[in-house]
Amino acid sequence: MYVPTWPCLNPSYLFSSANGSPLPFPMNAYTRMCFFSARYGIYQLFRALRFQKDEIVLVPDYHHGNEVRAIRAAGASIRFYRIGRNLEPDLDHLEQLCRLHPRALYIIHYLGWPQPMGELTALCRKHGMLLIEDCALSLLSESNGQALGRFGDFAIYCLYKTLPVPNGGVLVQNRGILPELARLELLPCDGASVASRSLELTLEWLRSRSNGFGGALSWFKRAAGQVANQFGIHRLPVGNTGFDFAHVNIGAAPLSRRLLGQFDYQKIREQRRFNYRYLAERLAGKATLLRTDLAEGVCPLFLPLLVPDKHLAAEALWKCGIGAVEFWNESDPEVPAEQFPDSHFLRRHVLELPIHQDVSLSHLDYIAGQIDRLRPIFEVQSD
Protein backbone atom coordinates (compact mmCIF):
# COMPACT_ATOMS: atom_id res chain seq x y z
CA MET A 1 0.00 0.00 0.00
CA TYR A 2 1.08 3.57 -0.62
CA VAL A 3 0.03 6.57 1.51
CA PRO A 4 1.04 9.90 -0.08
CA THR A 5 2.50 12.66 2.05
CA TRP A 6 0.54 15.49 0.42
CA PRO A 7 -2.91 15.89 -1.14
CA CYS A 8 -3.10 14.44 -4.64
CA LEU A 9 -4.44 15.90 -7.86
CA ASN A 10 -7.46 14.00 -9.12
CA PRO A 11 -7.26 14.28 -12.94
CA SER A 12 -10.96 15.19 -13.07
CA TYR A 13 -10.09 18.57 -11.52
CA LEU A 14 -8.16 19.45 -14.65
CA PHE A 15 -11.25 19.20 -16.81
CA SER A 16 -13.94 20.53 -14.47
CA SER A 17 -15.34 24.00 -14.10
CA ALA A 18 -15.64 25.89 -10.82
CA ASN A 19 -18.18 24.34 -8.45
CA GLY A 20 -19.74 27.68 -7.54
CA SER A 21 -19.00 27.41 -3.83
CA PRO A 22 -17.70 30.58 -2.15
CA LEU A 23 -13.96 30.66 -1.63
CA PRO A 24 -12.78 30.82 2.00
CA PHE A 25 -10.25 33.24 3.41
CA PRO A 26 -7.58 34.01 2.22
CA MET A 27 -8.54 33.00 -1.33
CA ASN A 28 -11.40 35.52 -1.24
CA ALA A 29 -9.35 38.36 0.31
CA TYR A 30 -9.40 41.55 -1.73
CA THR A 31 -5.81 42.37 -0.76
CA ARG A 32 -4.32 38.96 -1.54
CA MET A 33 -1.19 38.52 -3.64
CA CYS A 34 -0.31 35.11 -5.06
CA PHE A 35 3.39 34.23 -5.24
CA PHE A 36 5.07 31.09 -6.50
CA SER A 37 6.04 30.25 -2.93
CA ALA A 38 5.22 31.73 0.47
CA ARG A 39 8.86 32.56 1.26
CA TYR A 40 8.94 35.09 -1.59
CA GLY A 41 5.77 36.72 -0.31
CA ILE A 42 7.49 37.09 3.07
CA TYR A 43 10.51 38.68 1.41
CA GLN A 44 8.41 41.14 -0.58
CA LEU A 45 6.41 42.05 2.52
CA PHE A 46 9.46 42.93 4.63
CA ARG A 47 11.03 44.70 1.68
CA ALA A 48 7.88 46.80 1.23
CA LEU A 49 7.89 47.61 4.95
CA ARG A 50 11.44 48.92 4.47
CA PHE A 51 12.97 47.23 7.48
CA GLN A 52 16.42 48.51 8.37
CA LYS A 53 19.27 46.43 9.80
CA ASP A 54 18.73 47.84 13.27
CA GLU A 55 14.98 47.06 13.24
CA ILE A 56 14.08 43.82 14.99
CA VAL A 57 11.57 41.11 14.15
CA LEU A 58 10.73 38.61 16.90
CA VAL A 59 10.63 35.12 15.33
CA PRO A 60 9.90 31.75 16.97
CA ASP A 61 12.89 29.49 17.59
CA TYR A 62 10.90 26.58 16.14
CA HIS A 63 10.69 27.37 12.44
CA HIS A 64 11.42 25.96 8.98
CA GLY A 65 14.28 28.26 7.99
CA ASN A 66 12.95 29.55 4.67
CA GLU A 67 10.99 32.28 6.43
CA VAL A 68 14.10 33.30 8.36
CA ARG A 69 16.13 33.47 5.15
CA ALA A 70 13.44 35.60 3.52
CA ILE A 71 13.27 38.06 6.45
CA ARG A 72 17.04 38.43 6.59
CA ALA A 73 17.26 38.80 2.80
CA ALA A 74 14.86 41.75 3.07
CA GLY A 75 17.23 43.49 5.49
CA ALA A 76 15.63 42.97 8.91
CA SER A 77 17.31 41.75 12.09
CA ILE A 78 15.91 38.77 13.98
CA ARG A 79 15.67 37.88 17.65
CA PHE A 80 14.29 34.46 18.50
CA TYR A 81 11.70 33.72 21.16
CA ARG A 82 11.08 30.37 22.77
CA ILE A 83 8.34 27.93 21.73
CA GLY A 84 7.36 25.29 24.26
CA ARG A 85 6.78 21.60 23.66
CA ASN A 86 3.07 22.38 23.38
CA LEU A 87 3.88 24.49 20.27
CA GLU A 88 2.91 27.73 22.03
CA PRO A 89 5.14 30.74 22.76
CA ASP A 90 6.80 31.51 26.07
CA LEU A 91 4.93 34.75 26.79
CA ASP A 92 7.33 35.77 29.56
CA HIS A 93 10.27 35.45 27.17
CA LEU A 94 8.40 37.49 24.58
CA GLU A 95 7.73 40.24 27.13
CA GLN A 96 11.43 40.35 27.98
CA LEU A 97 12.39 40.65 24.30
CA CYS A 98 9.99 43.56 23.88
CA ARG A 99 12.49 45.63 25.88
CA LEU A 100 14.54 45.66 22.65
CA HIS A 101 11.74 47.67 21.04
CA PRO A 102 11.07 45.27 18.14
CA ARG A 103 9.12 46.56 15.18
CA ALA A 104 7.26 43.31 14.42
CA LEU A 105 6.17 40.03 15.96
CA TYR A 106 6.21 37.05 13.59
CA ILE A 107 4.13 34.09 14.74
CA ILE A 108 3.65 30.61 13.29
CA HIS A 109 0.42 28.66 13.63
CA TYR A 110 1.78 25.12 13.81
CA LEU A 111 0.15 22.23 11.93
CA GLY A 112 -3.32 23.82 12.03
CA TRP A 113 -3.43 24.75 15.74
CA PRO A 114 -3.83 28.46 16.52
CA GLN A 115 -1.53 30.43 18.75
CA PRO A 116 -3.06 32.30 21.73
CA MET A 117 -4.19 35.27 19.67
CA GLY A 118 -5.78 37.22 22.53
CA GLU A 119 -2.49 37.44 24.41
CA LEU A 120 -0.40 38.04 21.29
CA THR A 121 -2.57 40.80 19.85
CA ALA A 122 -2.61 42.50 23.26
CA LEU A 123 1.20 42.27 23.40
CA CYS A 124 1.49 43.89 19.97
CA ARG A 125 -0.84 46.73 20.97
CA LYS A 126 1.06 47.30 24.20
CA HIS A 127 4.43 47.58 22.48
CA GLY A 128 3.38 49.05 19.14
CA MET A 129 4.47 46.03 17.09
CA LEU A 130 3.23 44.86 13.72
CA LEU A 131 1.72 41.37 13.90
CA ILE A 132 2.52 38.98 11.07
CA GLU A 133 0.80 35.59 11.01
CA ASP A 134 2.49 32.68 9.28
CA CYS A 135 -0.35 30.36 8.31
CA ALA A 136 1.67 28.21 5.90
CA LEU A 137 0.81 25.11 7.97
CA SER A 138 -2.70 26.23 8.92
CA LEU A 139 -4.70 27.05 5.82
CA LEU A 140 -8.46 26.65 6.55
CA SER A 141 -8.03 26.75 10.35
CA GLU A 142 -10.01 29.11 12.59
CA SER A 143 -9.86 30.39 16.14
CA ASN A 144 -13.10 31.43 17.86
CA GLY A 145 -14.85 31.43 14.50
CA GLN A 146 -12.31 33.69 12.79
CA ALA A 147 -9.93 32.49 10.09
CA LEU A 148 -6.29 32.39 11.09
CA GLY A 149 -4.53 35.23 9.34
CA ARG A 150 -7.25 37.78 10.04
CA PHE A 151 -5.93 38.75 13.49
CA GLY A 152 -2.70 40.40 12.41
CA ASP A 153 -1.61 43.21 10.13
CA PHE A 154 -0.34 40.74 7.54
CA ALA A 155 -0.61 37.00 6.91
CA ILE A 156 1.16 34.49 4.71
CA TYR A 157 -0.17 31.14 3.50
CA CYS A 158 1.11 28.14 1.59
CA LEU A 159 -1.52 26.64 -0.72
CA TYR A 160 0.20 23.42 -1.82
CA LYS A 161 0.65 22.01 1.68
CA THR A 162 -3.12 21.71 2.13
CA LEU A 163 -4.48 21.66 -1.44
CA PRO A 164 -3.45 19.73 -4.57
CA VAL A 165 -2.11 22.68 -6.56
CA PRO A 166 1.28 22.84 -8.30
CA ASN A 167 2.48 25.89 -6.37
CA GLY A 168 1.29 29.02 -4.60
CA GLY A 169 1.81 31.23 -1.58
CA VAL A 170 -0.69 33.93 -0.61
CA LEU A 171 0.13 37.21 1.12
CA VAL A 172 -2.77 39.14 2.68
CA GLN A 173 -2.67 42.75 3.89
CA ASN A 174 -5.34 43.34 6.53
CA ARG A 175 -4.72 47.02 7.27
CA GLY A 176 -4.54 48.51 3.79
CA ILE A 177 -2.27 47.99 0.81
CA LEU A 178 1.40 48.93 0.97
CA PRO A 179 2.35 51.15 -2.00
CA GLU A 180 5.43 49.07 -2.83
CA LEU A 181 3.33 45.93 -3.05
CA ALA A 182 0.68 47.69 -5.11
CA ARG A 183 3.35 48.53 -7.68
CA LEU A 184 4.90 45.06 -7.68
CA GLU A 185 4.48 43.16 -10.94
CA LEU A 186 4.81 39.39 -10.71
CA LEU A 187 6.13 37.33 -13.60
CA PRO A 188 4.27 34.22 -14.79
CA CYS A 189 5.48 30.84 -13.62
CA ASP A 190 6.97 28.82 -16.47
CA GLY A 191 4.98 26.00 -18.04
CA ALA A 192 7.60 23.31 -17.48
CA SER A 193 7.53 23.81 -13.71
CA VAL A 194 3.72 23.75 -13.59
CA ALA A 195 3.41 20.69 -15.85
CA SER A 196 6.08 18.76 -13.94
CA ARG A 197 4.56 19.33 -10.51
CA SER A 198 1.00 18.77 -11.72
CA LEU A 199 2.02 15.45 -13.27
CA GLU A 200 3.72 14.45 -10.04
CA LEU A 201 0.57 15.21 -8.01
CA THR A 202 -1.56 13.24 -10.47
CA LEU A 203 0.78 10.26 -10.33
CA GLU A 204 0.58 10.37 -6.55
CA TRP A 205 -3.21 10.14 -6.88
CA LEU A 206 -2.87 7.09 -9.13
CA ARG A 207 -0.26 5.47 -6.93
CA SER A 208 -2.39 5.88 -3.80
CA ARG A 209 -5.07 3.82 -5.56
CA SER A 210 -2.86 1.35 -7.42
CA ASN A 211 0.65 1.31 -6.06
CA GLY A 212 2.07 -0.95 -8.75
CA PHE A 213 0.68 0.95 -11.72
CA GLY A 214 1.23 4.38 -10.21
CA GLY A 215 4.71 3.44 -9.04
CA ALA A 216 5.68 2.39 -12.55
CA LEU A 217 4.41 5.67 -13.97
CA SER A 218 6.30 7.58 -11.29
CA TRP A 219 9.48 5.78 -12.35
CA PHE A 220 8.95 6.92 -15.93
CA LYS A 221 8.30 10.44 -14.71
CA ARG A 222 11.59 10.49 -12.80
CA ALA A 223 13.41 9.18 -15.87
CA ALA A 224 11.82 11.92 -17.99
CA GLY A 225 12.94 14.46 -15.40
CA GLN A 226 16.53 13.25 -15.69
CA VAL A 227 16.36 13.62 -19.47
CA ALA A 228 14.96 17.14 -19.06
CA ASN A 229 17.86 17.98 -16.76
CA GLN A 230 20.35 16.78 -19.35
CA PHE A 231 18.77 19.08 -21.92
CA GLY A 232 18.86 22.02 -19.52
CA ILE A 233 15.08 22.29 -19.03
CA HIS A 234 14.82 24.14 -15.72
CA ARG A 235 11.90 23.58 -13.32
CA LEU A 236 11.32 25.66 -10.22
CA PRO A 237 11.44 23.43 -7.12
CA VAL A 238 8.44 23.26 -4.78
CA GLY A 239 8.78 22.55 -1.08
CA ASN A 240 12.56 22.75 -1.05
CA THR A 241 14.82 24.47 1.48
CA GLY A 242 16.56 27.68 0.49
CA PHE A 243 16.05 31.17 -0.85
CA ASP A 244 16.74 32.28 -4.43
CA PHE A 245 16.63 35.95 -5.36
CA ALA A 246 15.88 34.92 -8.95
CA HIS A 247 12.42 33.74 -7.87
CA VAL A 248 11.23 36.67 -5.73
CA ASN A 249 9.04 38.17 -8.49
CA ILE A 250 7.40 34.98 -9.75
CA GLY A 251 3.68 34.54 -9.23
CA ALA A 252 1.55 31.47 -8.61
CA ALA A 253 0.62 29.41 -11.63
CA PRO A 254 -2.70 30.26 -13.34
CA LEU A 255 -3.55 26.56 -12.96
CA SER A 256 -3.21 26.88 -9.18
CA ARG A 257 -5.63 29.81 -9.16
CA ARG A 258 -8.09 27.98 -11.42
CA LEU A 259 -8.01 24.84 -9.28
CA LEU A 260 -8.98 26.83 -6.19
CA GLY A 261 -12.52 27.02 -7.55
CA GLN A 262 -12.79 23.23 -7.81
CA PHE A 263 -12.48 22.23 -4.17
CA ASP A 264 -15.11 21.62 -1.52
CA TYR A 265 -13.36 23.35 1.38
CA GLN A 266 -15.84 22.35 4.05
CA LYS A 267 -15.46 18.72 3.03
CA ILE A 268 -11.67 19.07 3.16
CA ARG A 269 -11.88 20.42 6.72
CA GLU A 270 -14.26 17.68 7.82
CA GLN A 271 -12.20 14.91 6.22
CA ARG A 272 -8.96 16.07 7.81
CA ARG A 273 -10.59 16.33 11.24
CA PHE A 274 -12.20 12.89 10.88
CA ASN A 275 -8.93 11.32 9.75
CA TYR A 276 -7.07 12.89 12.66
CA ARG A 277 -9.53 11.63 15.25
CA TYR A 278 -9.75 8.17 13.70
CA LEU A 279 -5.99 7.66 13.52
CA ALA A 280 -5.49 9.12 17.00
CA GLU A 281 -7.94 6.55 18.36
CA ARG A 282 -6.22 3.72 16.48
CA LEU A 283 -2.84 4.77 17.86
CA ALA A 284 -3.98 4.99 21.49
CA GLY A 285 -1.51 3.02 23.60
CA LYS A 286 0.77 2.43 20.61
CA ALA A 287 2.37 5.84 20.09
CA THR A 288 2.57 9.24 21.78
CA LEU A 289 0.72 12.14 20.16
CA LEU A 290 2.21 15.61 20.43
CA ARG A 291 -1.28 17.13 20.51
CA THR A 292 -4.28 15.19 21.78
CA ASP A 293 -6.67 18.15 21.51
CA LEU A 294 -8.56 19.09 18.34
CA ALA A 295 -10.50 22.23 19.15
CA GLU A 296 -13.37 23.45 17.01
CA GLY A 297 -11.97 25.23 13.96
CA VAL A 298 -8.65 23.40 13.77
CA CYS A 299 -7.93 21.97 10.33
CA PRO A 300 -4.94 19.69 11.05
CA LEU A 301 -2.14 19.48 8.50
CA PHE A 302 -0.69 16.24 9.91
CA LEU A 303 -0.94 14.05 12.98
CA PRO A 304 2.27 14.77 14.92
CA LEU A 305 3.88 12.01 16.98
CA LEU A 306 6.70 12.06 19.49
CA VAL A 307 9.27 9.37 18.67
CA PRO A 308 12.69 8.53 20.17
CA ASP A 309 14.55 8.76 16.85
CA LYS A 310 12.71 10.76 14.19
CA HIS A 311 14.82 9.70 11.22
CA LEU A 312 14.75 6.03 12.18
CA ALA A 313 10.96 6.10 12.55
CA ALA A 314 10.53 7.99 9.28
CA GLU A 315 12.71 5.54 7.35
CA ALA A 316 10.79 2.58 8.78
CA LEU A 317 7.48 4.08 7.59
CA TRP A 318 8.88 5.06 4.18
CA LYS A 319 9.86 1.43 3.61
CA CYS A 320 6.20 0.56 4.22
CA GLY A 321 5.04 3.11 1.67
CA ILE A 322 3.83 5.65 4.25
CA GLY A 323 4.70 9.28 3.50
CA ALA A 324 5.77 10.36 6.98
CA VAL A 325 7.39 13.79 7.24
CA GLU A 326 10.53 14.93 9.06
CA PHE A 327 9.78 18.60 9.50
CA TRP A 328 12.46 21.12 10.45
CA ASN A 329 15.49 19.04 11.38
CA GLU A 330 18.00 21.90 11.37
CA SER A 331 18.07 24.82 13.77
CA ASP A 332 19.44 28.30 13.17
CA PRO A 333 22.97 29.02 14.46
CA GLU A 334 21.48 31.75 16.67
CA VAL A 335 19.26 29.17 18.44
CA PRO A 336 21.66 27.14 20.63
CA ALA A 337 20.22 24.11 22.38
CA GLU A 338 21.21 25.25 25.86
CA GLN A 339 19.14 28.44 25.51
CA PHE A 340 16.29 26.98 23.46
CA PRO A 341 15.91 23.37 24.68
CA ASP A 342 12.27 22.83 23.76
CA SER A 343 12.61 23.69 20.07
CA HIS A 344 15.61 21.35 19.83
CA PHE A 345 13.53 18.64 21.47
CA LEU A 346 10.79 19.16 18.90
CA ARG A 347 13.26 19.02 16.02
CA ARG A 348 14.64 15.69 17.27
CA HIS A 349 11.41 13.95 18.17
CA VAL A 350 8.36 15.20 16.21
CA LEU A 351 7.30 13.05 13.26
CA GLU A 352 4.25 13.94 11.14
CA LEU A 353 1.80 11.39 9.72
CA PRO A 354 -0.42 12.11 6.69
CA ILE A 355 -4.13 12.58 7.44
CA HIS A 356 -5.08 14.77 4.47
CA GLN A 357 -8.29 14.61 2.46
CA ASP A 358 -6.99 11.87 0.11
CA VAL A 359 -6.09 9.48 2.93
CA SER A 360 -8.73 6.76 3.11
CA LEU A 361 -9.87 4.57 5.99
CA SER A 362 -7.83 1.69 4.59
CA HIS A 363 -4.80 3.98 4.53
CA LEU A 364 -5.37 4.96 8.17
CA ASP A 365 -5.79 1.35 9.24
CA TYR A 366 -2.61 0.48 7.39
CA ILE A 367 -0.67 3.28 9.12
CA ALA A 368 -1.92 2.15 12.53
CA GLY A 369 -1.09 -1.46 11.77
CA GLN A 370 2.45 -0.67 10.68
CA ILE A 371 3.10 1.48 13.75
CA ASP A 372 1.81 -1.34 15.94
CA ARG A 373 4.16 -3.74 14.16
CA LEU A 374 7.07 -1.31 14.62
CA ARG A 375 6.06 -0.34 18.15
CA PRO A 376 9.58 -0.35 19.73
CA ILE A 377 10.61 2.41 17.32
CA PHE A 378 7.67 4.54 18.43
CA GLU A 379 7.96 4.16 22.20
CA VAL A 380 9.05 7.49 23.65
CA GLN A 381 11.48 7.64 26.56
CA SER A 382 11.79 10.67 28.82
CA ASP A 383 14.19 13.29 27.44
Secondary structure in CASP SS format (residue, H / E / C, confidence):
PFRMAT SS
TARGET T0000
AUTHOR 0000-0000-0000
METHOD secondary structure of the structure
MODEL  1
M C 1.00
Y C 1.00
V E 1.00
P C 1.00
T C 1.00
W C 1.00
P C 1.00
C C 1.00
L C 1.00
N C 1.00
P H 1.00
S H 1.00
Y H 1.00
L H 1.00
F H 1.00
S C 1.00
S C 1.00
A C 1.00
N C 1.00
G C 1.00
S C 1.00
P C 1.00
L C 1.00
P C 1.00
F C 1.00
P C 1.00
M C 1.00
N C 1.00
A C 1.00
Y C 1.00
T C 1.00
R C 1.00
M E 1.00
C E 1.00
F E 1.00
F C 1.00
S C 1.00
A H 1.00
R H 1.00
Y H 1.00
G H 1.00
I H 1.00
Y H 1.00
Q H 1.00
L H 1.00
F H 1.00
R H 1.00
A H 1.00
L C 1.00
R C 1.00
F C 1.00
Q C 1.00
K C 1.00
D C 1.00
E C 1.00
I E 1.00
V E 1.00
L E 1.00
V E 1.00
P E 1.00
D C 1.00
Y C 1.00
H C 1.00
H C 1.00
G C 1.00
N H 1.00
E H 1.00
V H 1.00
R H 1.00
A H 1.00
I H 1.00
R H 1.00
A H 1.00
A C 1.00
G C 1.00
A C 1.00
S E 1.00
I E 1.00
R E 1.00
F E 1.00
Y E 1.00
R C 1.00
I E 1.00
G C 1.00
R C 1.00
N C 1.00
L C 1.00
E C 1.00
P E 1.00
D C 1.00
L H 1.00
D H 1.00
H H 1.00
L H 1.00
E H 1.00
Q H 1.00
L H 1.00
C H 1.00
R H 1.00
L H 1.00
H C 1.00
P C 1.00
R C 1.00
A E 1.00
L E 1.00
Y E 1.00
I E 1.00
I E 1.00
H C 1.00
Y C 1.00
L C 1.00
G C 1.00
W C 1.00
P C 1.00
Q C 1.00
P C 1.00
M H 1.00
G H 1.00
E H 1.00
L H 1.00
T H 1.00
A H 1.00
L H 1.00
C H 1.00
R H 1.00
K H 1.00
H H 1.00
G C 1.00
M C 1.00
L E 1.00
L E 1.00
I E 1.00
E E 1.00
D E 1.00
C C 1.00
A C 1.00
L C 1.00
S C 1.00
L C 1.00
L C 1.00
S C 1.00
E E 1.00
S E 1.00
N C 1.00
G C 1.00
Q E 1.00
A E 1.00
L C 1.00
G C 1.00
R C 1.00
F C 1.00
G C 1.00
D C 1.00
F E 1.00
A E 1.00
I E 1.00
Y E 1.00
C E 1.00
L C 1.00
Y C 1.00
K C 1.00
T C 1.00
L C 1.00
P C 1.00
V C 1.00
P C 1.00
N C 1.00
G C 1.00
G E 1.00
V E 1.00
L E 1.00
V E 1.00
Q E 1.00
N C 1.00
R C 1.00
G C 1.00
I C 1.00
L C 1.00
P H 1.00
E H 1.00
L H 1.00
A H 1.00
R C 1.00
L C 1.00
E C 1.00
L C 1.00
L E 1.00
P C 1.00
C C 1.00
D C 1.00
G H 1.00
A H 1.00
S H 1.00
V H 1.00
A H 1.00
S H 1.00
R H 1.00
S H 1.00
L H 1.00
E H 1.00
L H 1.00
T H 1.00
L H 1.00
E H 1.00
W H 1.00
L H 1.00
R H 1.00
S H 1.00
R H 1.00
S C 1.00
N H 1.00
G H 1.00
F H 1.00
G H 1.00
G H 1.00
A H 1.00
L H 1.00
S H 1.00
W H 1.00
F H 1.00
K H 1.00
R H 1.00
A H 1.00
A H 1.00
G H 1.00
Q H 1.00
V H 1.00
A H 1.00
N H 1.00
Q H 1.00
F C 1.00
G C 1.00
I C 1.00
H C 1.00
R C 1.00
L C 1.00
P C 1.00
V C 1.00
G C 1.00
N C 1.00
T C 1.00
G C 1.00
F C 1.00
D C 1.00
F H 1.00
A H 1.00
H H 1.00
V C 1.00
N C 1.00
I E 1.00
G E 1.00
A C 1.00
A C 1.00
P H 1.00
L H 1.00
S H 1.00
R H 1.00
R H 1.00
L H 1.00
L C 1.00
G C 1.00
Q C 1.00
F C 1.00
D C 1.00
Y H 1.00
Q H 1.00
K H 1.00
I H 1.00
R H 1.00
E H 1.00
Q H 1.00
R H 1.00
R H 1.00
F H 1.00
N H 1.00
Y H 1.00
R H 1.00
Y H 1.00
L H 1.00
A H 1.00
E H 1.00
R H 1.00
L C 1.00
A C 1.00
G C 1.00
K C 1.00
A C 1.00
T E 1.00
L E 1.00
L C 1.00
R C 1.00
T C 1.00
D C 1.00
L C 1.00
A C 1.00
E C 1.00
G C 1.00
V C 1.00
C C 1.00
P C 1.00
L C 1.00
F E 1.00
L E 1.00
P E 1.00
L E 1.00
L E 1.00
V C 1.00
P C 1.00
D C 1.00
K H 1.00
H H 1.00
L H 1.00
A H 1.00
A H 1.00
E H 1.00
A H 1.00
L H 1.00
W H 1.00
K H 1.00
C C 1.00
G C 1.00
I E 1.00
G C 1.00
A C 1.00
V E 1.00
E C 1.00
F C 1.00
W C 1.00
N C 1.00
E C 1.00
S C 1.00
D C 1.00
P C 1.00
E C 1.00
V C 1.00
P C 1.00
A C 1.00
E C 1.00
Q C 1.00
F C 1.00
P H 1.00
D H 1.00
S H 1.00
H H 1.00
F H 1.00
L H 1.00
R H 1.00
R H 1.00
H H 1.00
V E 1.00
L E 1.00
E E 1.00
L E 1.00
P E 1.00
I C 1.00
H C 1.00
Q C 1.00
D C 1.00
V C 1.00
S C 1.00
L H 1.00
S H 1.00
H H 1.00
L H 1.00
D H 1.00
Y H 1.00
I H 1.00
A H 1.00
G H 1.00
Q H 1.00
I H 1.00
D H 1.00
R H 1.00
L C 1.00
R H 1.00
P H 1.00
I H 1.00
F H 1.00
E C 1.00
V C 1.00
Q C 1.00
S C 1.00
D C 1.00
END
